[in-house]
Amino acid sequence: MALKGLDIFKLSPKKNCKECGSPTCMAFCMKVAQGAVSLDKCPYFSEEALASLNSATAPLMKTISVGEHKLGGETVLFRHEKTLVNKNLFAVCVCTDCADKADEKLAEVAKVDYERIGERMYVEFIHVANKQSDPAVYADLVKKAAATGRDLVLECWDVECAKAALAVCGKNVILDGATPENWEAMNALATEAGVVLGVWASNISDLYDTVKKLEAAGNKNLILDVTGATAKETLANAVNVRRTALKQEDRTFGYPSIVNVAKLAKGDDRLQTALAAMFVEKYASIIVMSHMSYAQALPLYGLRQNIYTDPQKPMKVEAKIYPINGADENSPCALTVDFALTYFLVSGELERSGQPVNLIITDASGMS
């Protein structure tokens, strides 16, 4: 159960020093209980109190870092309850069975890279699937994928192939290879390489048991591959994992998840896009697609941006003067409100005009 402010206050130093930014220790403890601030804002908690409180106040879902990306860390099932924290990310799949098309696919990935309302929209991961038992073939494909500069998801259940792949790529990798049969070997490999370990099982009960075993072995740097045999099963897996973590407060399932919609769509491009949209909302941290065209990216990234916008904060930019195209004090001025979408539309048009203009943004509390 989540601790109340009074429970935390009983272990607090009760100094009322205000160094944390709160007027009293009680006020600080109430904020900690609400998740508004972290315990490390107060330097005076004893080590025993911190150890006790950190375990009790830790988020029900862990935040897993891969390179610059953060996955998971969610605290609610629905955006309107509070806010969603770390947006889902997209991956494009290449595999050893189609290695001859890998160069073309990887080149296509770079073409989807644009900006929308101040946020870069691009494919964050390359998903490299191993369908053979030749370590050299898989390592060669992984090397090509790593050359794109994107972070990698290595779907590989063969320990020797996984070992060869990890030898040719960096640390920004998810090794999606642990199963109920091979978890011990894959755990040792991922731990030695210092990478995130992906866990998959044919049913959710086996997935739960495998995660339990990995945690008992000391590995909590995990991501759960909830992809099932059908879209219905996969959706049920994703929802059950999230609800178990956040509603039943069972941290065994408190990890981000991967959904491979390319497998579920079986070559149907429109179905793949529809499934990707569904799992943006329910509850994939990484969505794997066979490819990502600009036509697919526009609705999917737009949906993601809307879902992961904080409803507690208005979408606005800072109210000030923005010089455009080298404008100075003698340049003409344009005036608009601070709603973010309005700002980016107007500033974009002014930039394309090529004329120096001072864009004056007024404080309208984010109203359009």
C-alpha positions as CSV (number, residue, x, y, z in Angstrom):
1,M,0.0,0.0,0.0
2,A,1.1,3.6,-0.7
3,L,2.3,5.5,2.4
4,K,0.4,8.4,3.7
5,G,2.1,11.7,4.5
6,L,1.7,11.0,8.3
7,D,3.6,7.7,7.9
8,I,6.5,9.5,6.2
9,F,6.4,12.3,8.8
10,K,6.9,9.8,11.6
11,L,10.3,9.0,10.2
12,S,11.2,12.6,9.1
13,P,13.9,14.7,11.0
14,K,11.2,17.2,12.0
15,K,13.7,20.1,11.7
16,N,11.4,22.5,9.7
17,C,14.5,23.9,8.0
18,K,12.8,24.8,4.7
19,E,15.8,23.7,2.7
20,C,13.6,21.4,0.7
21,G,11.4,24.3,-0.4
22,S,8.5,23.4,1.8
23,P,7.5,25.4,4.9
24,T,7.4,22.4,7.2
25,C,8.5,18.8,7.4
26,M,4.8,17.8,7.4
27,A,4.2,19.7,4.1
28,F,7.2,18.1,2.6
29,C,6.0,14.6,3.6
30,M,2.6,15.3,2.1
31,K,4.2,16.2,-1.2
32,V,6.3,13.0,-1.1
33,A,3.2,10.9,-0.5
34,Q,1.5,12.5,-3.5
35,G,4.6,11.9,-5.6
36,A,5.2,15.6,-6.2
37,V,8.8,15.5,-4.8
38,S,11.4,12.8,-4.0
39,L,12.9,12.0,-0.7
40,D,16.4,13.1,-1.8
41,K,15.2,16.7,-1.5
42,C,15.7,16.3,2.3
43,P,19.3,15.6,3.3
44,Y,18.4,14.9,7.0
45,F,16.6,11.6,6.8
46,S,18.5,8.8,8.5
47,E,19.9,5.9,6.4
48,E,17.5,3.5,8.1
49,A,14.5,5.8,7.4
50,L,15.5,6.2,3.8
51,A,15.9,2.5,3.3
52,S,12.5,1.9,4.7
53,L,10.8,4.7,2.8
54,N,12.5,4.2,-0.5
55,S,11.2,0.6,-0.8
56,A,7.7,1.7,0.3
57,T,7.5,4.8,-1.9
58,A,9.2,3.4,-5.0
59,P,7.0,3.6,-8.2
60,L,5.0,0.5,-8.9
61,M,6.4,0.5,-12.4
62,K,10.1,0.9,-12.9
63,T,11.6,3.4,-15.3
64,I,14.1,1.6,-17.6
65,S,16.7,3.6,-19.5
66,V,18.1,2.7,-22.9
67,G,20.5,5.3,-24.1
68,E,18.7,8.6,-23.9
69,H,15.3,7.0,-23.9
70,K,13.2,6.2,-20.8
71,L,10.6,3.5,-20.7
72,G,7.8,2.8,-18.2
73,G,7.6,4.7,-15.0
74,E,3.8,5.1,-15.3
75,T,1.7,5.7,-12.3
76,V,-1.9,5.6,-13.7
77,L,-3.8,3.6,-16.2
78,F,-5.5,6.5,-17.9
79,R,-4.1,9.9,-18.9
80,H,-7.0,11.9,-17.3
81,E,-6.2,10.4,-13.8
82,K,-3.0,12.4,-13.6
83,T,-0.6,12.2,-16.6
84,L,1.3,9.6,-18.6
85,V,5.1,9.9,-18.1
86,N,7.3,8.3,-20.8
87,K,5.9,8.1,-24.3
88,N,5.9,4.9,-26.3
89,L,8.7,4.5,-28.9
90,F,8.7,3.0,-32.3
91,A,11.0,0.3,-33.8
92,V,11.3,-0.9,-37.3
93,C,12.1,-4.6,-37.8
94,V,14.8,-6.3,-39.9
95,C,15.5,-10.0,-39.7
96,T,18.1,-12.6,-40.8
97,D,15.6,-14.3,-43.2
98,C,15.3,-11.0,-45.2
99,A,18.9,-9.8,-44.7
100,D,19.1,-9.0,-48.4
101,K,16.5,-6.2,-47.9
102,A,18.0,-4.9,-44.7
103,D,20.0,-2.1,-46.4
104,E,16.9,-0.8,-48.1
105,K,14.8,-0.9,-45.0
106,L,17.5,0.8,-42.9
107,A,17.8,3.5,-45.4
108,E,14.0,4.1,-45.4
109,V,14.1,4.6,-41.6
110,A,16.1,7.8,-41.9
111,K,13.5,9.3,-44.2
112,V,10.9,9.6,-41.4
113,D,12.5,12.4,-39.3
114,Y,10.6,15.6,-38.9
115,E,9.4,18.1,-36.2
116,R,5.9,18.6,-34.9
117,I,5.1,21.2,-32.3
118,G,8.7,21.4,-31.2
119,E,9.2,17.6,-30.8
120,R,11.3,15.4,-33.1
121,M,9.3,12.6,-34.7
122,Y,11.5,9.6,-35.8
123,V,11.9,5.9,-35.4
124,E,13.8,5.5,-32.2
125,F,14.8,1.8,-32.4
126,I,15.8,-0.8,-34.9
127,H,14.4,-4.3,-34.0
128,V,16.8,-7.0,-35.2
129,A,15.2,-10.5,-35.2
130,N,17.2,-13.7,-35.4
131,K,15.5,-16.5,-37.4
132,Q,18.7,-18.6,-38.0
133,S,21.3,-20.3,-35.9
134,D,24.4,-18.7,-37.5
135,P,26.0,-16.2,-35.1
136,A,28.0,-14.6,-37.9
137,V,25.0,-13.8,-40.0
138,Y,23.1,-12.3,-37.1
139,A,26.1,-10.3,-35.9
140,D,26.6,-8.9,-39.4
141,L,22.9,-7.7,-39.5
142,V,23.2,-6.2,-36.0
143,K,26.3,-4.3,-37.1
144,K,24.4,-2.8,-40.0
145,A,21.5,-1.8,-37.7
146,A,23.9,-0.3,-35.2
147,A,25.5,1.8,-37.9
148,T,22.2,3.8,-38.2
149,G,22.9,5.4,-34.8
150,R,19.5,4.2,-33.5
151,D,19.2,2.1,-30.3
152,L,18.6,-1.6,-30.8
153,V,16.2,-4.3,-29.8
154,L,17.8,-7.7,-30.3
155,E,15.1,-10.4,-30.6
156,C,17.3,-13.5,-30.2
157,W,16.6,-16.7,-28.2
158,D,19.9,-18.4,-29.2
159,V,22.6,-17.7,-26.6
160,E,25.5,-18.0,-29.0
161,C,23.9,-15.7,-31.6
162,A,23.1,-13.2,-28.9
163,K,26.6,-13.3,-27.6
164,A,28.0,-12.6,-31.1
165,A,25.5,-9.7,-31.6
166,L,26.3,-8.0,-28.3
167,A,30.0,-8.1,-29.2
168,V,29.4,-5.8,-32.2
169,C,27.0,-3.2,-30.8
170,G,27.1,-0.7,-27.9
171,K,25.3,-0.5,-24.6
172,N,22.1,1.1,-25.9
173,V,20.5,-2.3,-26.4
174,I,17.6,-4.4,-25.3
175,L,18.3,-8.1,-25.5
176,D,14.8,-9.5,-26.0
177,G,15.7,-13.1,-25.5
178,A,14.8,-14.5,-22.1
179,T,12.2,-17.3,-22.1
180,P,11.2,-19.9,-19.5
181,E,13.7,-22.3,-21.0
182,N,16.8,-20.1,-21.4
183,W,16.4,-17.3,-18.8
184,E,19.4,-18.3,-16.8
185,A,21.9,-18.2,-19.7
186,M,20.3,-15.0,-21.1
187,N,20.3,-13.4,-17.7
188,A,24.0,-14.0,-17.3
189,L,24.7,-12.7,-20.8
190,A,22.7,-9.5,-20.3
191,T,24.1,-8.9,-16.9
192,E,27.7,-9.3,-18.2
193,A,27.0,-6.9,-21.1
194,G,25.1,-4.4,-18.9
195,V,22.0,-4.3,-21.1
196,V,18.3,-4.4,-20.6
197,L,16.9,-8.0,-20.8
198,G,13.6,-8.6,-22.6
199,V,11.4,-11.5,-21.3
200,W,8.9,-13.4,-23.3
201,A,6.7,-16.5,-22.6
202,S,3.9,-18.2,-24.5
203,N,1.4,-17.2,-21.8
204,I,1.1,-14.6,-19.1
205,S,1.4,-17.1,-16.2
206,D,4.8,-18.3,-17.5
207,L,5.9,-14.7,-18.1
208,Y,5.1,-13.9,-14.4
209,D,7.0,-16.9,-13.2
210,T,10.0,-16.1,-15.4
211,V,10.2,-12.5,-14.2
212,K,10.0,-13.8,-10.6
213,K,13.0,-16.0,-11.2
214,L,15.0,-13.2,-12.8
215,E,14.3,-10.9,-9.9
216,A,15.3,-13.5,-7.5
217,A,18.6,-13.8,-9.5
218,G,19.1,-10.1,-8.9
219,N,18.1,-8.7,-12.3
220,K,15.5,-5.9,-12.3
221,N,16.6,-4.2,-15.5
222,L,13.9,-5.9,-17.5
223,I,11.3,-5.2,-20.2
224,L,8.3,-7.6,-20.9
225,D,7.5,-8.8,-24.4
226,V,3.8,-9.3,-24.2
227,T,3.3,-10.2,-27.9
228,G,0.9,-13.1,-28.1
229,A,-0.4,-15.3,-31.0
230,T,-3.3,-12.9,-31.8
231,A,-4.0,-9.2,-31.4
232,K,-6.7,-10.1,-28.8
233,E,-4.3,-12.1,-26.7
234,T,-1.7,-9.4,-27.0
235,L,-4.0,-6.7,-25.9
236,A,-5.2,-8.8,-22.9
237,N,-1.6,-9.4,-22.0
238,A,-0.7,-5.7,-22.1
239,V,-3.7,-4.7,-20.1
240,N,-3.3,-7.4,-17.5
241,V,0.4,-6.6,-17.0
242,R,-0.3,-2.9,-16.5
243,R,-3.3,-3.5,-14.2
244,T,-1.5,-6.1,-12.1
245,A,1.3,-3.6,-11.5
246,L,-0.7,-0.4,-10.8
247,K,-4.0,-1.7,-9.4
248,Q,-2.9,-4.8,-7.6
249,E,0.4,-3.2,-6.7
250,D,2.4,-6.3,-7.7
251,R,5.8,-5.1,-8.7
252,T,6.6,-8.4,-10.5
253,F,4.8,-6.9,-13.6
254,G,6.0,-3.4,-12.9
255,Y,8.1,-3.1,-16.0
256,P,7.7,-1.5,-19.5
257,S,6.5,-3.7,-22.3
258,I,7.2,-4.5,-26.0
259,V,4.5,-5.3,-28.6
260,N,5.4,-6.6,-32.0
261,V,2.6,-5.5,-34.3
262,A,4.5,-6.6,-37.4
263,K,4.0,-10.2,-36.2
264,L,0.3,-9.6,-35.5
265,A,-0.5,-7.9,-38.8
266,K,1.1,-10.6,-40.9
267,G,1.8,-8.3,-43.9
268,D,-1.4,-6.3,-43.8
269,D,-0.1,-2.7,-43.8
270,R,-3.4,-1.0,-42.8
271,L,-4.0,-3.5,-40.0
272,Q,-0.5,-2.9,-38.7
273,T,-1.1,0.9,-38.5
274,A,-4.4,0.3,-36.7
275,L,-2.8,-2.1,-34.2
276,A,0.0,0.4,-33.6
277,A,-2.5,3.1,-32.8
278,M,-4.3,0.7,-30.4
279,F,-1.1,-0.1,-28.5
280,V,-0.1,3.6,-28.3
281,E,-3.0,3.8,-26.0
282,K,-2.9,0.3,-24.5
283,Y,0.0,0.0,-23.1
284,A,3.1,-0.7,-25.2
285,S,6.4,1.1,-24.3
286,I,8.0,0.0,-27.6
287,I,5.9,-0.8,-30.7
288,V,7.7,-2.9,-33.4
289,M,6.6,-2.4,-37.0
290,S,7.7,-4.0,-40.2
291,H,8.4,-0.5,-41.6
292,M,7.4,3.1,-41.0
293,S,6.3,5.3,-43.9
294,Y,5.7,9.0,-43.7
295,A,2.0,8.4,-44.2
296,Q,1.9,6.0,-41.2
297,A,4.1,8.3,-39.1
298,L,1.8,11.4,-39.3
299,P,-1.2,9.8,-37.6
300,L,0.7,7.6,-35.2
301,Y,3.1,10.3,-33.9
302,G,0.3,12.8,-33.8
303,L,-1.8,10.4,-31.7
304,R,1.2,9.7,-29.4
305,Q,1.9,13.3,-28.9
306,N,-1.7,14.0,-27.9
307,I,-1.9,11.0,-25.5
308,Y,1.4,11.9,-23.8
309,T,0.6,15.6,-23.4
310,D,0.3,16.5,-19.7
311,P,-3.4,17.4,-19.2
312,Q,-2.4,19.3,-16.0
313,K,-0.3,21.8,-18.0
314,P,-1.5,24.0,-20.8
315,M,0.4,23.5,-24.1
316,K,2.0,26.9,-24.3
317,V,5.3,28.6,-25.1
318,E,7.1,31.3,-23.2
319,A,5.5,34.8,-23.6
320,K,8.3,36.9,-25.1
321,I,9.6,38.3,-28.4
322,Y,11.0,35.8,-30.9
323,P,13.3,37.2,-33.6
324,I,12.8,35.3,-36.9
325,N,15.0,35.3,-39.9
326,G,17.6,37.6,-38.2
327,A,15.1,40.3,-37.1
328,D,16.2,43.3,-35.1
329,E,14.6,46.3,-33.4
330,N,13.8,47.9,-36.8
331,S,12.0,44.8,-38.2
332,P,8.2,44.6,-38.3
333,C,6.3,42.8,-35.6
334,A,3.7,40.1,-35.6
335,L,1.5,39.3,-32.6
336,T,-0.2,36.1,-31.5
337,V,-1.1,34.1,-28.4
338,D,1.1,31.6,-26.5
339,F,-0.9,28.4,-27.4
340,A,1.9,26.0,-28.6
341,L,0.2,24.9,-31.8
342,T,-0.6,28.5,-32.8
343,Y,3.0,29.5,-32.2
344,F,4.5,26.8,-34.3
345,L,2.1,27.3,-37.1
346,V,2.6,31.1,-37.2
347,S,6.4,30.9,-36.7
348,G,6.7,28.3,-39.4
349,E,4.9,30.5,-41.9
350,L,7.0,33.5,-41.0
351,E,10.2,31.5,-41.4
352,R,9.2,30.4,-44.8
353,S,8.5,34.0,-45.8
354,G,12.2,34.7,-45.6
355,Q,11.5,38.2,-44.2
356,P,12.9,39.3,-40.8
357,V,10.0,39.6,-38.3
358,N,9.7,39.9,-34.5
359,L,7.1,37.5,-33.3
360,I,5.5,38.8,-30.1
361,I,3.9,36.1,-28.0
362,T,1.4,37.3,-25.4
363,D,0.4,35.5,-22.2
364,A,-3.0,34.0,-22.9
365,S,-2.6,31.1,-20.4
366,G,-2.3,28.6,-23.3
367,M,-5.6,29.5,-24.9
368,S,-5.9,29.4,-28.7
